[in-house]
Amino acid sequence: MTHRTISPAIARSWLLVPASHPELFEVALASSADAIIIDLEDAVAANDKKQARRDTREWLNSGHRAWVRINDAASDFWNDDCDALGRTEGLEGIMLAKSESASHIYDTADRLPDGTRILALVETARGLQHVEQIASASSTFRIAFGTGDFRRDTATGDDPMALAYARSQLVVASRAARRPAPIDGPTLDSSQLLAGTQLAKQMGMSGKLCLSHEQTDTINAGLSPSHEDIAWALGFVHAFERSGGAITDGSDLPRLARAQRIIREAEDFGIEVEAADVDHASY
């Protein structure tokens, strides 16, 4: 089975799958997740990591593709993770746990094949303090937020306001470094998933980690432009073109840029809008 292709630069749902449970790899592949991450870090006990690496390499070398979360650069397992993945064919890229400095990114990149994409997982106070350097590192592809470990490291509560500053810092650093918008951490309580996904979008994040394939549809829908957004965008662009590109006030060009981004995202995600919706949209 071939997993549908969504560019990782705009991927919405990032499904973490324990490397110690290879029977779940195919389940993840059959899901609607935009991206799959085989997890060699927190999801695998120390005694099981060796076998988990073998199972991960075997699956990726048999025609499958996925990202892999490796242990942090200060751990006893990082070196073996890098050695194993350097000889793996189907590697989309790696997620580096507990990224705390640009040197962690560069050291990891040096151990992997040239051009390997690195998702920098920021999940500590030190990582947040150095997020600008991490985002600017040439090997950083995108940043993700490890909310659970960050709360444990900083004794921060789970109220959205408590993490607003941290989320904003990741968004600003990503934008300043011209990286794709960051990936938010998982929402463990499925009853709060929709609210958590909406929060990520409001904060300027465009992806979200999840631990269950059952959450991927909600995340994809929540981080995609709505039919109302698409209808507005198409209507605005049509009206702008009919006017010959006339600028009526200072908001026209920013609104045009937003409309074009929404249309591009809709095309990338394969979302269609009914003609009637466009006809009734207000511009």
PyMOL commands that set and color helices and strands:
alter all, ss='L'
color gray80, all
select helices_A, chain A and resi 22-30+46-60+78-85+102-111+125-129+131-136+147-154+160-176+190-203+213-222+227-242+252-269+275-280
alter helices_A, ss='H'
color red, helices_A
select strands_A, chain A and resi 13-18+35-39+66-70+91-96+118-122+140-145+183-184+207-210
alter strands_A, ss='S'
color yellow, strands_A
deselect
rebuild
show_as cartoon
